Amino acid sequence: MNKFDRSRRAFLRSFSYTSLAGMSASPFLLRMQALAAQTPQPASGYRALVCIFQGGGNDGHNLLVATDQTSFNAYTQARAAAPGLAFSSGQLLSVSPKTPQFGHTFGLNPYLSGLQSLFENGKLAFIANAGTLIAPTTKTQYNANSVPLPLSLFSHANQSNEWQSIAANGNLTDYRGWGGSFADQLQGQNSTPVLTCISTGGNALFLAGESTTQVSVSQNGLTPISGLYNDIYGQTGASSSLASVLETSEANLFAKEYEAVLQRSVKVQTQLASAILPAGPGGVANPPASLDSVAPFKAIDTTLATSLQTVARIIGARTSLGMTRQIFFVFHNGYDTHDGEVTTHRARMNELNLALTYFDQVLTTMGLENDVTTFTSSDFGRTLTSNSDGTDHGWGNHHIVMGGAVKGGDIYGQWPIIGSDQQNDVGYGRLIPGISVEQYAGTLGKWLGLSQTQLNSAFPNLANFGSNPLLGFMG
């Protein structure tokens, strides 16, 4: 394969069908949008993964807190420099995992009461201290640089990419994400394979595959394609002229690929427009309005919940589109809390709590709570220690997995030692992950239907984590 072919394939893998088409904010295919009147019956064997990427690095230390005296004292002492950053024991919501964690007790962020209920009802679990790794790593090995390490640790751009990609090696010749790699092996099961990977947050490395191409939609639904079915600047003849230009056969290889992508964009949006369920009455219920419990006159932002509503609307079209496997990417920004973390992180937790509890209710109503698994990912964790008003870039982090197929009510992975200069701390409370992204992702992939051989193909480093690397949090 020559250099041009490699570049072309990388471009196509990472390029969304619809991002090219939605170049302005005009309505898309309004005349073609015949929305379904009711939710289709569940398709036999349907399964979907929904990745919520917490952009900026979520503070896992304030998601789930060890409340046994030794751990809690270390937590409060490390965060003392930023007033209000460490919760008091009375603020935290008690959660008791089914599997004991070596004498630890736990409290959940006080703004996650809905998640507390989901945990208690066995529909939600926590993954402890997961992060980018190439192989299991100790502090001694880290300091001696005697094992391969992910490139550019603590860097937003690099760690965000390495979390989403099939390996943490920073391999610039392979642009596959692990969601896209899953789809490469499963999209043949779908009658409309182009709708296997869908993002509500723009093009995502997570969904880039070898043969799979992701489709981007807006958080409210379809991505508009400007000018094809409406007047352009008041000129009625412009639409047909634009269509003629887009349909013209091109000789240049790059232009031909551009043309093919755009034409597929029109086709796939037409298919989706005719099948997607409506938002609101007669379709997928709108997210509820809710007020911040601390600032009672301020409504909680429902942007994340609306994105999940769009996911549910597309899932509702699975029967008419012939879908049995789908993978979704939802971006939730605002977690880079160097400053003002007390108020900023509270807002993110309020949004997350509202969105996940709403999404669970929607899926339950649709009879799909056992068929859709939602999970969080993020650039990295934050430091246990605080600066004057927040936290800095960390490494290992705690994550959430939600769904009826999850073996919930438990914490998976060994809880890390909390405190300064411990054996798992490479400085400032930056925790060496005890679980790799590959182990976390591989467990989800197995549930989605991948064989061990397919998982090994999807994750070049998975074999580095033992003969039985999966975590067992899925039923």
PyMOL commands that set and color helices and strands:
alter all, ss='L'
color gray80, all
select helices_A, chain A and resi 3-14+17-21+30-32+60-62+69-78+113-120+139-144+156-164+178-189+193-195+205-207+238-247+253-273+303-315+318-321+341-365+437-448+452-458+462-465
alter helices_A, ss='H'
color red, helices_A
select strands_A, chain A and resi 47-54+64-66+93-95+106-108+124-131+197-199+215-216+325-332+372-378+397-402+411-412+435-436
alter strands_A, ss='S'
color yellow, strands_A
deselect
rebuild
show_as cartoon
